[in-house]
Amino acid sequence: MAYTKFQICSRALTRIGANPISSFDDSSALTESRVAGREWDILVEALLSEHRWKFAQKEKSINRLTTANNVRFTDLWQLPSDLLDLHGIFLVNSAGDDIPIPFERMEDKIACDYDVPSILYARYTYKATESLWPPYFIDVVTEGLEAVFRGAIRRDAEGAEKIRKRWEEVTKRRARNLDSQGQTARSFPESRLISVRR
C-alpha cells in the first residue's frame, strides 16, 4: 500500500497520542499540522541523504553547458534538478564500462575536462515520492517523526530521547540492512591460495 506524507505523519502523531492530520494546515489539528509541516522536508531529505538507499538512486545523462571559469577544468555540465546527494559522474566507454570522471562541484553544476561528444551521466540520490518508499523506509521516517513530535508537541524530552536512541540503534540499521539486499549478490574472486589448492 502506498502512503501519503500526511498518513505517515498521522501514524507518528497517533503513536504519541496526538491528533492525526490531513494536511500541513489542518485547522482541526493546528499544532500537529504546523509541527509536521515544519519538520517533514528536513527529516526526509536528511534521511535520504545520509545513506545511499537503493530505492532512491537514479542515473541520468547530463548536458554540457559552457566553458568553465576554472583553472583546473575546461567545461561545465548541468546537474539534474532533483538531485539530493551526488554519488559520482561517469563516462561509458566503447566497451560499455562505467568510467568514473574527476570533477568539481560548483552550485548546481560540475566542472570537468570532458568536452568530447561523450555522454556523461550522474549517479545520485533523489527525493523519491512516498509511493516508492518500501515499508522499512516508511518505518524509519515514522519513528524519526515520532521522536520529533514527542519532544515538540508532548514536551517529553526523555521519551523523545528513548525513541531517538531506538531509531538510531535498531530501526535505521535494520532498514539499511534490508535496503542493501536490493541488488544482485556480488561474487568475490577466489584467492590464489584457494585456486592453487584445487
FIKOLZA-1660 file (N, C-alpha, C; in steps of 0.1 Angstrom, whole numbers, plus 5000, padded with zeros to 4 digits):
% residues 198
   i   px   py   pz ch aa at
   1 5008 4988 5000  A  M  N
   1 5000 5000 5000  A  M CA
   1 5009 5012 5000  A  M  C
   2 5006 5022 4991  A  A  N
   2 5013 5035 4991  A  A CA
   2 5007 5044 5001  A  A  C
   3 5016 5050 5009  A  Y  N
   3 5012 5060 5019  A  Y CA
   3 5015 5074 5014  A  Y  C
   4 5007 5084 5019  A  T  N
   4 5010 5098 5016  A  T CA
   4 5018 5104 5028  A  T  C
   5 5023 5115 5026  A  K  N
   5 5031 5122 5037  A  K CA
   5 5022 5124 5049  A  K  C
   6 5009 5127 5047  A  F  N
   6 5000 5130 5058  A  F CA
   6 4996 5118 5066  A  F  C
   7 4995 5106 5059  A  Q  N
   7 4993 5094 5066  A  Q CA
   7 5005 5090 5074  A  Q  C
   8 5017 5092 5069  A  I  N
   8 5029 5089 5076  A  I CA
   8 5030 5098 5089  A  I  C
   9 5028 5110 5087  A  C  N
   9 5028 5120 5098  A  C CA
   9 5017 5116 5108  A  C  C
  10 5005 5112 5104  A  S  N
  10 4994 5109 5113  A  S CA
  10 4998 5096 5121  A  S  C
  11 5005 5087 5114  A  R  N
  11 5009 5074 5121  A  R CA
  11 5018 5078 5133  A  R  C
  12 5028 5087 5130  A  A  N
  12 5037 5091 5141  A  A CA
  12 5030 5099 5152  A  A  C
  13 5020 5108 5148  A  L  N
  13 5013 5116 5157  A  L CA
  13 5004 5107 5166  A  L  C
  14 4997 5098 5161  A  T  N
  14 4989 5089 5169  A  T CA
  14 4997 5081 5179  A  T  C
  15 5009 5077 5175  A  R  N
  15 5018 5070 5185  A  R CA
  15 5021 5077 5197  A  R  C
  16 5020 5091 5197  A  I  N
  16 5023 5099 5209  A  I CA
  16 5010 5104 5215  A  I  C
  17 4998 5099 5210  A  G  N
  17 4985 5104 5215  A  G CA
  17 4981 5117 5210  A  G  C
  18 4986 5122 5199  A  A  N
  18 4982 5134 5193  A  A CA
  18 4972 5132 5182  A  A  C
  19 4967 5143 5176  A  N  N
  19 4956 5141 5166  A  N CA
  19 4963 5139 5152  A  N  C
  20 4956 5130 5144  A  P  N
  20 4961 5129 5130  A  P CA
  20 4958 5141 5122  A  P  C
  21 4965 5142 5111  A  I  N
  21 4963 5154 5102  A  I CA
  21 4960 5150 5088  A  I  C
  22 4953 5159 5080  A  S  N
  22 4950 5156 5066  A  S CA
  22 4958 5166 5057  A  S  C
  23 4965 5176 5063  A  S  N
  23 4973 5185 5055  A  S CA
  23 4982 5192 5065  A  S  C
  24 4991 5200 5060  A  F  N
  24 5000 5208 5068  A  F CA
  24 4994 5221 5073  A  F  C
  25 4982 5223 5070  A  D  N
  25 4975 5235 5075  A  D CA
  25 4961 5230 5080  A  D  C
  26 4960 5219 5086  A  D  N
  26 4948 5213 5091  A  D CA
  26 4943 5221 5103  A  D  C
  27 4931 5227 5102  A  S  N
  27 4926 5236 5113  A  S CA
  27 4921 5227 5124  A  S  C
  28 4918 5215 5122  A  S  N
  28 4913 5206 5133  A  S CA
  28 4924 5201 5142  A  S  C
  29 4937 5202 5137  A  A  N
  29 4948 5198 5145  A  A CA
  29 4960 5208 5141  A  A  C
  30 4958 5220 5145  A  L  N
  30 4967 5231 5141  A  L CA
  30 4981 5229 5146  A  L  C
  31 4983 5226 5158  A  T  N
  31 4997 5224 5164  A  T CA
  31 5004 5213 5157  A  T  C
  32 4997 5201 5156  A  E  N
  32 5002 5190 5149  A  E CA
  32 5006 5192 5135  A  E  C
  33 4997 5199 5127  A  S  N
  33 5000 5201 5113  A  S CA
  33 5011 5211 5111  A  S  C
  34 5012 5221 5120  A  R  N
  34 5023 5231 5118  A  R CA
  34 5036 5224 5121  A  R  C
  35 5037 5216 5132  A  V  N
  35 5050 5210 5136  A  V CA
  35 5054 5200 5125  A  V  C
  36 5044 5192 5120  A  A  N
  36 5047 5182 5109  A  A CA
  36 5051 5189 5096  A  A  C
  37 5045 5200 5093  A  G  N
  37 5048 5208 5081  A  G CA
  37 5062 5214 5082  A  G  C
  38 5066 5218 5094  A  R  N
  38 5079 5224 5096  A  R CA
  38 5090 5213 5095  A  R  C
  39 5087 5201 5100  A  E  N
  39 5098 5190 5102  A  E CA
  39 5098 5181 5090  A  E  C
  40 5088 5179 5082  A  W  N
  40 5087 5168 5072  A  W CA
  40 5099 5169 5062  A  W  C
  41 5100 5180 5055  A  D  N
  41 5111 5180 5044  A  D CA
  41 5125 5179 5050  A  D  C
  42 5127 5185 5061  A  I  N
  42 5140 5185 5067  A  I CA
  42 5144 5170 5071  A  I  C
  43 5135 5163 5078  A  L  N
  43 5138 5150 5082  A  L CA
  43 5139 5140 5070  A  L  C
  44 5130 5141 5060  A  V  N
  44 5130 5132 5049  A  V CA
  44 5143 5134 5040  A  V  C
  45 5146 5146 5037  A  E  N
  45 5158 5149 5029  A  E CA
  45 5171 5145 5036  A  E  C
  46 5171 5147 5050  A  A  N
  46 5183 5143 5057  A  A CA
  46 5185 5128 5057  A  A  C
  47 5174 5120 5059  A  L  N
  47 5174 5106 5058  A  L CA
  47 5178 5100 5045  A  L  C
  48 5172 5106 5034  A  L  N
  48 5176 5102 5021  A  L CA
  48 5190 5105 5017  A  L  C
  49 5196 5115 5023  A  S  N
  49 5210 5119 5020  A  S CA
  49 5220 5112 5028  A  S  C
  50 5216 5106 5040  A  E  N
  50 5227 5101 5049  A  E CA
  50 5230 5086 5045  A  E  C
  51 5223 5080 5036  A  H  N
  51 5226 5066 5032  A  H CA
  51 5222 5065 5017  A  H  C
  52 5229 5057 5010  A  R  N
  52 5226 5055 4996  A  R CA
  52 5215 5045 4994  A  R  C
  53 5203 5049 4997  A  W  N
  53 5191 5040 4996  A  W CA
  53 5189 5035 4981  A  W  C
  54 5188 5022 4979  A  K  N
  54 5187 5017 4966  A  K CA
  54 5174 5022 4959  A  K  C
  55 5163 5024 4966  A  F  N
  55 5150 5028 4960  A  F CA
  55 5150 5043 4956  A  F  C
  56 5160 5050 4961  A  A  N
  56 5161 5065 4958  A  A CA
  56 5173 5068 4950  A  A  C
  57 5179 5058 4943  A  Q  N
  57 5190 5061 4934  A  Q CA
  57 5185 5063 4920  A  Q  C
  58 5193 5071 4913  A  K  N
  58 5189 5074 4899  A  K CA
  58 5202 5076 4891  A  K  C
  59 5201 5074 4878  A  E  N
  59 5212 5077 4869  A  E CA
  59 5206 5085 4858  A  E  C
  60 5212 5096 4854  A  K  N
  60 5207 5105 4844  A  K CA
  60 5218 5111 4836  A  K  C
  61 5217 5112 4823  A  S  N
  61 5227 5119 4815  A  S CA
  61 5226 5134 4818  A  S  C
  62 5238 5140 4817  A  I  N
  62 5239 5154 4820  A  I CA
  62 5243 5162 4807  A  I  C
  63 5240 5174 4806  A  N  N
  63 5243 5183 4795  A  N CA
  63 5254 5192 4797  A  N  C
  64 5263 5193 4787  A  R  N
  64 5274 5203 4787  A  R CA
  64 5268 5217 4785  A  R  C
  65 5272 5226 4793  A  L  N
  65 5267 5240 4792  A  L CA
  65 5276 5249 4785  A  L  C
  66 5288 5251 4790  A  T  N
  66 5297 5262 4785  A  T CA
  66 5311 5259 4790  A  T  C
  67 5320 5267 4786  A  T  N
  67 5334 5266 4791  A  T CA
  67 5334 5270 4806  A  T  C
  68 5342 5263 4814  A  A  N
  68 5342 5265 4828  A  A CA
  68 5352 5277 4831  A  A  C
  69 5348 5285 4841  A  N  N
  69 5357 5296 4845  A  N CA
  69 5365 5290 4857  A  N  C
  70 5373 5281 4854  A  N  N
  70 5380 5273 4864  A  N CA
  70 5394 5270 4859  A  N  C
  71 5404 5271 4867  A  V  N
  71 5418 5269 4863  A  V CA
  71 5420 5254 4860  A  V  C
  72 5414 5245 4868  A  R  N
  72 5417 5231 4867  A  R CA
  72 5408 5223 4857  A  R  C
  73 5397 5229 4853  A  F  N
  73 5388 5221 4844  A  F CA
  73 5383 5230 4833  A  F  C
  74 5379 5224 4822  A  T  N
  74 5376 5231 4809  A  T CA
  74 5361 5234 4807  A  T  C
  75 5352 5225 4812  A  D  N
  75 5338 5225 4809  A  D CA
  75 5329 5224 4821  A  D  C
  76 5317 5230 4819  A  L  N
  76 5306 5229 4829  A  L CA
  76 5295 5221 4824  A  L  C
  77 5290 5212 4833  A  W  N
  77 5278 5204 4829  A  W CA
  77 5267 5206 4840  A  W  C
  78 5255 5206 4835  A  Q  N
  78 5244 5208 4844  A  Q CA
  78 5239 5195 4852  A  Q  C
  79 5238 5197 4865  A  L  N
  79 5234 5185 4873  A  L CA
  79 5218 5185 4872  A  L  C
  80 5213 5173 4875  A  P  N
  80 5198 5171 4875  A  P CA
  80 5192 5180 4886  A  P  C
  81 5180 5185 4883  A  S  N
  81 5173 5194 4892  A  S CA
  81 5168 5187 4904  A  S  C
  82 5166 5173 4904  A  D  N
  82 5160 5166 4915  A  D CA
  82 5171 5159 4924  A  D  C
  83 5184 5163 4922  A  L  N
  83 5195 5157 4929  A  L CA
  83 5195 5162 4944  A  L  C
  84 5197 5152 4953  A  L  N
  84 5199 5155 4967  A  L CA
  84 5213 5152 4971  A  L  C
  85 5219 5141 4966  A  D  N
  85 5232 5137 4970  A  D CA
  85 5239 5131 4958  A  D  C
  86 5250 5136 4953  A  L  N
  86 5257 5132 4942  A  L CA
  86 5267 5121 4945  A  L  C
  87 5266 5109 4939  A  H  N
  87 5274 5098 4941  A  H CA
  87 5287 5098 4932  A  H  C
  88 5285 5103 4920  A  G  N
  88 5296 5103 4911  A  G CA
  88 5292 5107 4897  A  G  C
  89 5301 5110 4888  A  I  N
  89 5299 5113 4874  A  I CA
  89 5307 5103 4866  A  I  C
  90 5301 5097 4856  A  F  N
  90 5306 5086 4849  A  F CA
  90 5305 5088 4834  A  F  C
  91 5315 5082 4827  A  L  N
  91 5315 5081 4812  A  L CA
  91 5314 5067 4808  A  L  C
  92 5306 5064 4798  A  V  N
  92 5305 5050 4793  A  V CA
  92 5315 5049 4782  A  V  C
  93 5325 5039 4783  A  N  N
  93 5334 5038 4772  A  N CA
  93 5329 5028 4761  A  N  C
  94 5337 5026 4750  A  S  N
  94 5332 5018 4739  A  S CA
  94 5329 5004 4743  A  S  C
  95 5336 4999 4754  A  A  N
  95 5333 4985 4759  A  A CA
  95 5321 4984 4768  A  A  C
  96 5315 4996 4770  A  G  N
  96 5303 4996 4779  A  G CA
  96 5306 4997 4794  A  G  C
  97 5319 5000 4797  A  D  N
  97 5322 5001 4811  A  D CA
  97 5320 5015 4816  A  D  C
  98 5316 5016 4829  A  D  N
  98 5314 5029 4835  A  D CA
  98 5328 5034 4841  A  D  C
  99 5332 5045 4836  A  I  N
  99 5345 5051 4840  A  I CA
  99 5342 5063 4848  A  I  C
 100 5346 5063 4861  A  P  N
 100 5344 5075 4870  A  P CA
 100 5353 5087 4864  A  P  C
 101 5347 5099 4865  A  I  N
 101 5353 5111 4859  A  I CA
 101 5356 5120 4871  A  I  C
 102 5369 5125 4871  A  P  N
 102 5372 5135 4881  A  P CA
 102 5365 5148 4878  A  P  C
 103 5359 5154 4889  A  F  N
 103 5351 5166 4887  A  F CA
 103 5352 5174 4900  A  F  C
 104 5346 5186 4898  A  E  N
 104 5345 5195 4910  A  E CA
 104 5331 5201 4909  A  E  C
 105 5324 5200 4921  A  R  N
 105 5310 5205 4921  A  R CA
 105 5310 5220 4923  A  R  C
 106 5302 5227 4915  A  M  N
 106 5300 5242 4916  A  M CA
 106 5285 5245 4916  A  M  C
 107 5279 5247 4927  A  E  N
 107 5265 5250 4928  A  E CA
 107 5257 5238 4922  A  E  C
 108 5249 5241 4912  A  D  N
 108 5241 5230 4906  A  D CA
 108 5248 5225 4893  A  D  C
 109 5261 5226 4892  A  K  N
 109 5268 5222 4880  A  K CA
 109 5281 5214 4885  A  K  C
 110 5287 5207 4875  A  I  N
 110 5300 5202 4878  A  I CA
 110 5310 5207 4867  A  I  C
 111 5322 5208 4871  A  A  N
 111 5333 5212 4862  A  A CA
 111 5342 5200 4860  A  A  C
 112 5345 5197 4847  A  C  N
 112 5354 5186 4844  A  C CA
 112 5360 5188 4830  A  C  C
 113 5368 5179 4826  A  D  N
 113 5376 5180 4813  A  D CA
 113 5370 5172 4802  A  D  C
 114 5358 5169 4801  A  Y  N
 114 5352 5161 4790  A  Y CA
 114 5343 5168 4781  A  Y  C
 115 5349 5176 4772  A  D  N
 115 5340 5183 4762  A  D CA
 115 5339 5175 4749  A  D  C
 116 5344 5163 4749  A  V  N
 116 5343 5154 4737  A  V CA
 116 5328 5150 4736  A  V  C
 117 5323 5146 4724  A  P  N
 117 5309 5142 4723  A  P CA
 117 5306 5129 4730  A  P  C
 118 5309 5129 4743  A  S  N
 118 5306 5117 4751  A  S CA
 118 5293 5120 4759  A  S  C
 119 5288 5109 4763  A  I  N
 119 5276 5110 4772  A  I CA
 119 5281 5108 4786  A  I  C
 120 5280 5119 4794  A  L  N
 120 5283 5118 4808  A  L CA
 120 5270 5116 4816  A  L  C
 121 5270 5108 4827  A  Y  N
 121 5258 5107 4834  A  Y CA
 121 5262 5108 4849  A  Y  C
 122 5252 5113 4857  A  A  N
 122 5253 5114 4871  A  A CA
 122 5246 5102 4878  A  A  C
 123 5252 5097 4888  A  R  N
 123 5245 5087 4897  A  R CA
 123 5243 5094 4910  A  R  C
 124 5230 5094 4915  A  Y  N
 124 5227 5103 4926  A  Y CA
 124 5215 5098 4934  A  Y  C
 125 5213 5103 4945  A  T  N
 125 5201 5101 4953  A  T CA
 125 5191 5113 4950  A  T  C
 126 5179 5110 4948  A  Y  N
 126 5169 5120 4946  A  Y CA
 126 5157 5118 4956  A  Y  C
 127 5149 5128 4957  A  K  N
 127 5138 5128 4967  A  K CA
 127 5126 5119 4961  A  K  C
 128 5127 5106 4963  A  A  N
 128 5117 5097 4958  A  A CA
 128 5104 5100 4965  A  A  C
 129 5093 5099 4957  A  T  N
 129 5080 5102 4963  A  T CA
 129 5076 5090 4973  A  T  C
 130 5067 5094 4982  A  E  N
 130 5063 5084 4992  A  E CA
 130 5057 5071 4986  A  E  C
 131 5051 5072 4974  A  S  N
 131 5046 5060 4968  A  S CA
 131 5056 5050 4964  A  S  C
 132 5069 5054 4963  A  L  N
 132 5080 5045 4960  A  L CA
 132 5088 5040 4972  A  L  C
 133 5084 5045 4984  A  W  N
 133 5091 5041 4996  A  W CA
 133 5088 5026 5000  A  W  C
 134 5098 5018 5003  A  P  N
 134 5095 5005 5008  A  P CA
 134 5090 5006 5023  A  P  C
 135 5084 4995 5028  A  P  N
 135 5079 4996 5042  A  P CA
 135 5090 4999 5052  A  P  C
 136 5102 4994 5050  A  Y  N
 136 5113 4997 5060  A  Y CA
 136 5116 5012 5061  A  Y  C
 137 5115 5019 5050  A  F  N
 137 5118 5033 5050  A  F CA
 137 5107 5041 5056  A  F  C
 138 5095 5037 5054  A  I  N
 138 5083 5043 5060  A  I CA
 138 5084 5042 5075  A  I  C
 139 5089 5030 5080  A  D  N
 139 5091 5028 5094  A  D CA
 139 5102 5038 5100  A  D  C
 140 5113 5040 5092  A  V  N
 140 5123 5049 5096  A  V CA
 140 5118 5063 5097  A  V  C
 141 5111 5068 5087  A  V  N
 141 5105 5081 5088  A  V CA
 141 5095 5083 5099  A  V  C
 142 5087 5073 5100  A  T  N
 142 5076 5074 5111  A  T CA
 142 5083 5075 5125  A  T  C
 143 5092 5066 5127  A  E  N
 143 5099 5067 5141  A  E CA
 143 5107 5079 5143  A  E  C
 144 5113 5084 5132  A  G  N
 144 5120 5097 5134  A  G CA
 144 5111 5108 5137  A  G  C
 145 5099 5109 5130  A  L  N
 145 5089 5119 5133  A  L CA
 145 5084 5117 5147  A  L  C
 146 5082 5105 5151  A  E  N
 146 5076 5102 5164  A  E CA
 146 5085 5108 5175  A  E  C
 147 5098 5107 5173  A  A  N
 147 5108 5113 5183  A  A CA
 147 5107 5128 5183  A  A  C
 148 5106 5134 5171  A  V  N
 148 5104 5149 5170  A  V CA
 148 5091 5153 5176  A  V  C
 149 5080 5146 5173  A  F  N
 149 5067 5150 5178  A  F CA
 149 5066 5149 5193  A  F  C
 150 5072 5138 5199  A  R  N
 150 5072 5137 5213  A  R CA
 150 5079 5148 5220  A  R  C
 151 5090 5153 5215  A  G  N
 151 5097 5164 5221  A  G CA
 151 5090 5177 5218  A  G  C
 152 5085 5180 5206  A  A  N
 152 5079 5193 5202  A  A CA
 152 5065 5194 5206  A  A  C
 153 5057 5184 5206  A  I  N
 153 5043 5185 5209  A  I CA
 153 5040 5181 5223  A  I  C
 154 5045 5170 5228  A  R  N
 154 5043 5165 5241  A  R CA
 154 5052 5171 5251  A  R  C
 155 5063 5177 5247  A  R  N
 155 5073 5183 5256  A  R CA
 155 5079 5173 5265  A  R  C
 156 5081 5161 5259  A  D  N
 156 5086 5150 5267  A  D CA
 156 5100 5146 5262  A  D  C
 157 5110 5154 5267  A  A  N
 157 5124 5152 5262  A  A CA
 157 5130 5139 5264  A  A  C
 158 5127 5133 5276  A  E  N
 158 5132 5120 5280  A  E CA
 158 5126 5109 5271  A  E  C
 159 5113 5110 5268  A  G  N
 159 5106 5100 5259  A  G CA
 159 5111 5101 5245  A  G  C
 160 5113 5114 5241  A  A  N
 160 5118 5116 5227  A  A CA
 160 5132 5110 5226  A  A  C
 161 5141 5111 5236  A  E  N
 161 5154 5106 5236  A  E CA
 161 5154 5091 5235  A  E  C
 162 5145 5084 5242  A  K  N
 162 5144 5070 5242  A  K CA
 162 5140 5065 5228  A  K  C
 163 5131 5072 5222  A  I  N
 163 5127 5068 5208  A  I CA
 163 5138 5071 5198  A  I  C
 164 5145 5082 5200  A  R  N
 164 5156 5085 5191  A  R CA
 164 5167 5075 5192  A  R  C
 165 5170 5070 5204  A  K  N
 165 5180 5060 5206  A  K CA
 165 5177 5047 5199  A  K  C
 166 5164 5043 5200  A  R  N
 166 5160 5031 5194  A  R CA
 166 5160 5033 5178  A  R  C
 167 5156 5044 5174  A  W  N
 167 5156 5048 5160  A  W CA
 167 5170 5047 5154  A  W  C
 168 5180 5052 5161  A  E  N
 168 5194 5052 5156  A  E CA
 168 5200 5038 5157  A  E  C
 169 5197 5031 5168  A  E  N
 169 5204 5018 5170  A  E CA
 169 5197 5006 5164  A  E  C
 170 5184 5007 5162  A  V  N
 170 5177 4995 5157  A  V CA
 170 5170 4997 5144  A  V  C
 171 5161 5007 5143  A  T  N
 171 5153 5009 5132  A  T CA
 171 5161 5012 5119  A  T  C
 172 5170 5022 5120  A  K  N
 172 5178 5026 5109  A  K CA
 172 5187 5015 5104  A  K  C
 173 5193 5009 5114  A  R  N
 173 5202 4998 5110  A  R CA
 173 5195 4987 5102  A  R  C
 174 5184 4983 5108  A  R  N
 174 5176 4972 5101  A  R CA
 174 5172 4976 5087  A  R  C
 175 5168 4989 5085  A  A  N
 175 5163 4994 5072  A  A CA
 175 5175 4994 5062  A  A  C
 176 5187 4998 5067  A  R  N
 176 5199 4998 5058  A  R CA
 176 5202 4984 5054  A  R  C
 177 5201 4975 5063  A  N  N
 177 5204 4961 5060  A  N CA
 177 5194 4956 5050  A  N  C
 178 5182 4958 5051  A  L  N
 178 5172 4954 5042  A  L CA
 178 5174 4960 5028  A  L  C
 179 5177 4973 5028  A  D  N
 179 5179 4980 5016  A  D CA
 179 5192 4975 5008  A  D  C
 180 5202 4971 5015  A  S  N
 180 5214 4966 5009  A  S CA
 180 5212 4953 5001  A  S  C
 181 5201 4946 5004  A  Q  N
 181 5197 4934 4998  A  Q CA
 181 5190 4936 4984  A  Q  C
 182 5188 4949 4981  A  G  N
 182 5181 4952 4968  A  G CA
 182 5190 4953 4956  A  G  C
 183 5200 4943 4955  A  Q  N
 183 5208 4942 4944  A  Q CA
 183 5213 4928 4943  A  Q  C
 184 5219 4924 4931  A  T  N
 184 5224 4911 4929  A  T CA
 184 5236 4909 4939  A  T  C
 185 5237 4897 4945  A  A  N
 185 5248 4894 4954  A  A CA
 185 5261 4895 4946  A  A  C
 186 5271 4901 4952  A  R  N
 186 5284 4902 4945  A  R CA
 186 5292 4889 4947  A  R  C
 187 5299 4884 4936  A  S  N
 187 5307 4872 4937  A  S CA
 187 5321 4877 4939  A  S  C
 188 5328 4871 4949  A  F  N
 188 5342 4875 4952  A  F CA
 188 5352 4866 4945  A  F  C
 189 5362 4871 4940  A  P  N
 189 5372 4863 4933  A  P CA
 189 5379 4854 4943  A  P  C
 190 5382 4842 4939  A  E  N
 190 5389 4833 4948  A  E CA
 190 5403 4838 4949  A  E  C
 191 5409 4835 4961  A  S  N
 191 5423 4839 4963  A  S CA
 191 5432 4829 4956  A  S  C
 192 5444 4833 4954  A  R  N
 192 5454 4825 4947  A  R CA
 192 5456 4812 4955  A  R  C
 193 5456 4813 4968  A  L  N
 193 5458 4801 4976  A  L CA
 193 5448 4790 4974  A  L  C
 194 5435 4795 4974  A  I  N
 194 5424 4785 4972  A  I CA
 194 5425 4779 4958  A  I  C
 195 5427 4787 4948  A  S  N
 195 5428 4782 4934  A  S CA
 195 5440 4772 4932  A  S  C
 196 5451 4775 4939  A  V  N
 196 5463 4766 4939  A  V CA
 196 5460 4753 4945  A  V  C
 197 5453 4753 4957  A  R  N
 197 5450 4741 4964  A  R CA
 197 5441 4732 4956  A  R  C
 198 5433 4737 4947  A  R  N
 198 5424 4729 4939  A  R CA
 198 5432 4723 4928  A  R  C
% end
